Amino acid sequence: MMIDVTNSGREHNGIASSVKSARRIRAQNSRDFMKELLRTTDPVRLSWLLALLADAGIEGIVLDTHTSILEGSIGAIPRRLMVADEDHAAACRLLRDAGEELGA
């Protein structure tokens, strides 16, 4: 039995490039609508802050996680905690009320 593999995977190449394009567009758009709350190299602090925000109904996103991991986890590259533009003021108040110092 012979299997023709000449077209194997070509239909997936188009899908993969579409997904990459969609991710790129979403990332570009999210930069326009996200604001930074703070930067830290402490993953435990980030976890606590994300839980605090989530408890208040505010979605937080951590950026630079993979970059921080790639550098060997020596703490040279801080991770950024971001929230949607419309949630920024409420998130700042929440974190200040919790005793957090905001860097941005």
Secondary structure, DSSP 8 states (H G I E B T S, - for coil): -----TTTTHHHHHHHHHHHHHHHHHHHHHHHHEEEEEEES-HHHHHHHHHHHHHTT--EEEESHHHHHHTTSSS-S-EEEEEEGGGHHHHHHHHHHTT-----
